[in-house]
Amino acid sequence: MNEDVKSYAKQRNIRLWQIATRLGINDGNFSRKLRFELPADEKQRILKIIDELSEGK
């Protein structure tokens, strides 16, 4: 599940814990969240965070 999010983060050299920190949650909780397909709006929010992190924002 959510392989597109994981592979996008990997392409951009962003670790999942960095996304979790930006979301304000524990990295373990974020990993568990990724076990099930995310709603489209939440997925877009995460992809935007990945872009921001990779741009150094």
Backbone as XML, in Angstrom:
<?xml version="1.0"?>
<chain id="A" units="angstrom">
  <residue number="1" name="MET">
    <atom name="N" x="0.829" y="-1.185" z="0.000"/>
    <atom name="CA" x="0.000" y="0.000" z="0.000"/>
    <atom name="C" x="0.877" y="1.254" z="0.000"/>
  </residue>
  <residue number="2" name="ASN">
    <atom name="N" x="0.387" y="2.270" z="-0.629"/>
    <atom name="CA" x="1.066" y="3.560" z="-0.686"/>
    <atom name="C" x="2.490" y="3.468" z="-1.222"/>
  </residue>
  <residue number="3" name="GLU">
    <atom name="N" x="2.720" y="2.513" z="-2.093"/>
    <atom name="CA" x="4.054" y="2.366" z="-2.676"/>
    <atom name="C" x="4.459" y="3.616" z="-3.452"/>
  </residue>
  <residue number="4" name="ASP">
    <atom name="N" x="3.478" y="4.316" z="-4.011"/>
    <atom name="CA" x="3.800" y="5.536" z="-4.749"/>
    <atom name="C" x="4.383" y="6.600" z="-3.826"/>
  </residue>
  <residue number="5" name="VAL">
    <atom name="N" x="3.850" y="6.714" z="-2.605"/>
    <atom name="CA" x="4.378" y="7.676" z="-1.632"/>
    <atom name="C" x="5.792" y="7.275" z="-1.231"/>
  </residue>
  <residue number="6" name="LYS">
    <atom name="N" x="5.983" y="6.005" z="-0.934"/>
    <atom name="CA" x="7.298" y="5.528" z="-0.504"/>
    <atom name="C" x="8.344" y="5.691" z="-1.603"/>
  </residue>
  <residue number="7" name="SER">
    <atom name="N" x="7.985" y="5.340" z="-2.823"/>
    <atom name="CA" x="8.959" y="5.443" z="-3.913"/>
    <atom name="C" x="9.250" y="6.905" z="-4.255"/>
  </residue>
  <residue number="8" name="TYR">
    <atom name="N" x="8.244" y="7.771" z="-4.156"/>
    <atom name="CA" x="8.465" y="9.198" z="-4.418"/>
    <atom name="C" x="9.415" y="9.782" z="-3.380"/>
  </residue>
  <residue number="9" name="ALA">
    <atom name="N" x="9.210" y="9.415" z="-2.119"/>
    <atom name="CA" x="10.102" y="9.891" z="-1.058"/>
    <atom name="C" x="11.530" y="9.385" z="-1.308"/>
  </residue>
  <residue number="10" name="LYS">
    <atom name="N" x="11.648" y="8.139" z="-1.719"/>
    <atom name="CA" x="12.971" y="7.568" z="-1.974"/>
    <atom name="C" x="13.656" y="8.273" z="-3.148"/>
  </residue>
  <residue number="11" name="GLN">
    <atom name="N" x="12.904" y="8.558" z="-4.206"/>
    <atom name="CA" x="13.458" y="9.273" z="-5.360"/>
    <atom name="C" x="13.983" y="10.640" z="-4.962"/>
  </residue>
  <residue number="12" name="ARG">
    <atom name="N" x="13.283" y="11.290" z="-4.043"/>
    <atom name="CA" x="13.644" y="12.642" z="-3.618"/>
    <atom name="C" x="14.623" y="12.633" z="-2.443"/>
  </residue>
  <residue number="13" name="ASN">
    <atom name="N" x="15.056" y="11.420" z="-2.030"/>
    <atom name="CA" x="16.017" y="11.245" z="-0.943"/>
    <atom name="C" x="15.484" y="11.790" z="0.392"/>
  </residue>
  <residue number="14" name="ILE">
    <atom name="N" x="14.218" y="11.516" z="0.657"/>
    <atom name="CA" x="13.563" y="11.944" z="1.887"/>
    <atom name="C" x="13.209" y="10.698" z="2.692"/>
  </residue>
  <residue number="15" name="ARG">
    <atom name="N" x="13.557" y="10.705" z="3.963"/>
    <atom name="CA" x="13.262" y="9.590" z="4.860"/>
    <atom name="C" x="11.839" y="9.717" z="5.411"/>
  </residue>
  <residue number="16" name="LEU">
    <atom name="N" x="11.224" y="8.571" z="5.694"/>
    <atom name="CA" x="9.859" y="8.584" z="6.217"/>
    <atom name="C" x="9.774" y="9.303" z="7.558"/>
  </residue>
  <residue number="17" name="TRP">
    <atom name="N" x="10.830" y="9.222" z="8.370"/>
    <atom name="CA" x="10.791" y="9.903" z="9.659"/>
    <atom name="C" x="10.741" y="11.415" z="9.479"/>
  </residue>
  <residue number="18" name="GLN">
    <atom name="N" x="11.326" y="11.921" z="8.389"/>
    <atom name="CA" x="11.281" y="13.358" z="8.136"/>
    <atom name="C" x="9.851" y="13.810" z="7.820"/>
  </residue>
  <residue number="19" name="ILE">
    <atom name="N" x="9.138" y="12.987" z="7.068"/>
    <atom name="CA" x="7.739" y="13.294" z="6.756"/>
    <atom name="C" x="6.911" y="13.252" z="8.031"/>
  </residue>
  <residue number="20" name="ALA">
    <atom name="N" x="7.136" y="12.223" z="8.844"/>
    <atom name="CA" x="6.398" y="12.076" z="10.099"/>
    <atom name="C" x="6.621" y="13.284" z="10.999"/>
  </residue>
  <residue number="21" name="THR">
    <atom name="N" x="7.857" y="13.745" z="11.089"/>
    <atom name="CA" x="8.166" y="14.915" z="11.912"/>
    <atom name="C" x="7.387" y="16.123" z="11.425"/>
  </residue>
  <residue number="22" name="ARG">
    <atom name="N" x="7.348" y="16.317" z="10.112"/>
    <atom name="CA" x="6.620" y="17.457" z="9.544"/>
    <atom name="C" x="5.117" y="17.338" z="9.807"/>
  </residue>
  <residue number="23" name="LEU">
    <atom name="N" x="4.615" y="16.091" z="9.835"/>
    <atom name="CA" x="3.195" y="15.871" z="10.126"/>
    <atom name="C" x="2.891" y="15.991" z="11.619"/>
  </residue>
  <residue number="24" name="GLY">
    <atom name="N" x="3.959" y="15.959" z="12.430"/>
    <atom name="CA" x="3.774" y="16.072" z="13.868"/>
    <atom name="C" x="3.390" y="14.772" z="14.532"/>
  </residue>
  <residue number="25" name="ILE">
    <atom name="N" x="3.796" y="13.654" z="13.906"/>
    <atom name="CA" x="3.494" y="12.346" z="14.485"/>
    <atom name="C" x="4.783" y="11.522" z="14.610"/>
  </residue>
  <residue number="26" name="ASN">
    <atom name="N" x="4.705" y="10.478" z="15.397"/>
    <atom name="CA" x="5.811" y="9.553" z="15.592"/>
    <atom name="C" x="6.060" y="8.790" z="14.292"/>
  </residue>
  <residue number="27" name="ASP">
    <atom name="N" x="7.331" y="8.496" z="13.978"/>
    <atom name="CA" x="7.623" y="7.794" z="12.724"/>
    <atom name="C" x="7.018" y="6.398" z="12.681"/>
  </residue>
  <residue number="28" name="GLY">
    <atom name="N" x="6.901" y="5.739" z="13.831"/>
    <atom name="CA" x="6.247" y="4.430" z="13.868"/>
    <atom name="C" x="4.772" y="4.523" z="13.513"/>
  </residue>
  <residue number="29" name="ASN">
    <atom name="N" x="4.125" y="5.567" z="14.002"/>
    <atom name="CA" x="2.714" y="5.773" z="13.672"/>
    <atom name="C" x="2.537" y="6.073" z="12.193"/>
  </residue>
  <residue number="30" name="PHE">
    <atom name="N" x="3.479" y="6.826" z="11.632"/>
    <atom name="CA" x="3.405" y="7.126" z="10.199"/>
    <atom name="C" x="3.574" y="5.850" z="9.376"/>
  </residue>
  <residue number="31" name="SER">
    <atom name="N" x="4.499" y="5.004" z="9.768"/>
    <atom name="CA" x="4.698" y="3.740" z="9.053"/>
    <atom name="C" x="3.447" y="2.869" z="9.111"/>
  </residue>
  <residue number="32" name="ARG">
    <atom name="N" x="2.802" y="2.847" z="10.287"/>
    <atom name="CA" x="1.554" y="2.084" z="10.411"/>
    <atom name="C" x="0.450" y="2.687" z="9.544"/>
  </residue>
  <residue number="33" name="LYS">
    <atom name="N" x="0.428" y="3.994" z="9.458"/>
    <atom name="CA" x="-0.574" y="4.687" z="8.635"/>
    <atom name="C" x="-0.424" y="4.285" z="7.171"/>
  </residue>
  <residue number="34" name="LEU">
    <atom name="N" x="0.815" y="4.056" z="6.742"/>
    <atom name="CA" x="1.070" y="3.708" z="5.352"/>
    <atom name="C" x="0.684" y="2.269" z="5.006"/>
  </residue>
  <residue number="35" name="ARG">
    <atom name="N" x="0.328" y="1.485" z="6.000"/>
    <atom name="CA" x="-0.071" y="0.094" z="5.742"/>
    <atom name="C" x="-1.400" y="0.010" z="4.997"/>
  </residue>
  <residue number="36" name="PHE">
    <atom name="N" x="-2.192" y="1.062" z="5.100"/>
    <atom name="CA" x="-3.504" y="1.098" z="4.454"/>
    <atom name="C" x="-3.541" y="2.281" z="3.493"/>
  </residue>
  <residue number="37" name="GLU">
    <atom name="N" x="-4.285" y="2.119" z="2.413"/>
    <atom name="CA" x="-4.330" y="3.173" z="1.399"/>
    <atom name="C" x="-4.848" y="4.473" z="2.008"/>
  </residue>
  <residue number="38" name="LEU">
    <atom name="N" x="-4.101" y="5.537" z="1.766"/>
    <atom name="CA" x="-4.458" y="6.845" z="2.293"/>
    <atom name="C" x="-5.538" y="7.496" z="1.434"/>
  </residue>
  <residue number="39" name="PRO">
    <atom name="N" x="-6.379" y="8.329" z="2.053"/>
    <atom name="CA" x="-7.322" y="9.125" z="1.255"/>
    <atom name="C" x="-6.548" y="10.053" z="0.325"/>
  </residue>
  <residue number="40" name="ALA">
    <atom name="N" x="-7.123" y="10.380" z="-0.800"/>
    <atom name="CA" x="-6.432" y="11.178" z="-1.823"/>
    <atom name="C" x="-5.939" y="12.518" z="-1.288"/>
  </residue>
  <residue number="41" name="ASP">
    <atom name="N" x="-6.738" y="13.189" z="-0.467"/>
    <atom name="CA" x="-6.325" y="14.500" z="0.034"/>
    <atom name="C" x="-5.132" y="14.397" z="0.974"/>
  </residue>
  <residue number="42" name="GLU">
    <atom name="N" x="-5.104" y="13.356" z="1.793"/>
    <atom name="CA" x="-3.972" y="13.158" z="2.707"/>
    <atom name="C" x="-2.714" y="12.780" z="1.923"/>
  </residue>
  <residue number="43" name="LYS">
    <atom name="N" x="-2.887" y="11.979" z="0.894"/>
    <atom name="CA" x="-1.751" y="11.588" z="0.067"/>
    <atom name="C" x="-1.149" y="12.816" z="-0.620"/>
  </residue>
  <residue number="44" name="GLN">
    <atom name="N" x="-1.990" y="13.706" z="-1.125"/>
    <atom name="CA" x="-1.503" y="14.925" z="-1.769"/>
    <atom name="C" x="-0.742" y="15.800" z="-0.779"/>
  </residue>
  <residue number="45" name="ARG">
    <atom name="N" x="-1.237" y="15.871" z="0.463"/>
    <atom name="CA" x="-0.563" y="16.643" z="1.502"/>
    <atom name="C" x="0.840" y="16.083" z="1.760"/>
  </residue>
  <residue number="46" name="ILE">
    <atom name="N" x="0.944" y="14.761" z="1.823"/>
    <atom name="CA" x="2.234" y="14.116" z="2.064"/>
    <atom name="C" x="3.187" y="14.330" z="0.891"/>
  </residue>
  <residue number="47" name="LEU">
    <atom name="N" x="2.679" y="14.231" z="-0.326"/>
    <atom name="CA" x="3.522" y="14.467" z="-1.506"/>
    <atom name="C" x="4.029" y="15.908" z="-1.520"/>
  </residue>
  <residue number="48" name="LYS">
    <atom name="N" x="3.187" y="16.843" z="-1.101"/>
    <atom name="CA" x="3.608" y="18.247" z="-1.019"/>
    <atom name="C" x="4.708" y="18.410" z="0.029"/>
  </residue>
  <residue number="49" name="ILE">
    <atom name="N" x="4.584" y="17.721" z="1.155"/>
    <atom name="CA" x="5.611" y="17.765" z="2.204"/>
    <atom name="C" x="6.930" y="17.217" z="1.666"/>
  </residue>
  <residue number="50" name="ILE">
    <atom name="N" x="6.868" y="16.137" z="0.915"/>
    <atom name="CA" x="8.078" y="15.557" z="0.323"/>
    <atom name="C" x="8.748" y="16.582" z="-0.598"/>
  </residue>
  <residue number="51" name="ASP">
    <atom name="N" x="7.955" y="17.257" z="-1.419"/>
    <atom name="CA" x="8.503" y="18.281" z="-2.307"/>
    <atom name="C" x="9.167" y="19.405" z="-1.508"/>
  </residue>
  <residue number="52" name="GLU">
    <atom name="N" x="8.486" y="19.857" z="-0.461"/>
    <atom name="CA" x="9.033" y="20.942" z="0.369"/>
    <atom name="C" x="10.334" y="20.530" z="1.043"/>
  </residue>
  <residue number="53" name="LEU">
    <atom name="N" x="10.369" y="19.311" z="1.579"/>
    <atom name="CA" x="11.583" y="18.832" z="2.235"/>
    <atom name="C" x="12.744" y="18.710" z="1.245"/>
  </residue>
  <residue number="54" name="SER">
    <atom name="N" x="12.449" y="18.244" z="0.045"/>
    <atom name="CA" x="13.519" y="18.071" z="-0.936"/>
    <atom name="C" x="14.037" y="19.408" z="-1.454"/>
  </residue>
  <residue number="55" name="GLU">
    <atom name="N" x="13.196" y="20.440" z="-1.360"/>
    <atom name="CA" x="13.612" y="21.784" z="-1.782"/>
    <atom name="C" x="14.256" y="22.560" z="-0.631"/>
  </residue>
  <residue number="56" name="GLY">
    <atom name="N" x="14.297" y="21.944" z="0.538"/>
    <atom name="CA" x="14.937" y="22.570" z="1.683"/>
    <atom name="C" x="14.088" y="23.569" z="2.429"/>
  </residue>
  <residue number="57" name="LYS">
    <atom name="N" x="12.770" y="23.497" z="2.265"/>
    <atom name="CA" x="11.869" y="24.433" z="2.946"/>
    <atom name="C" x="11.523" y="23.952" z="4.340"/>
  </residue>
</chain>
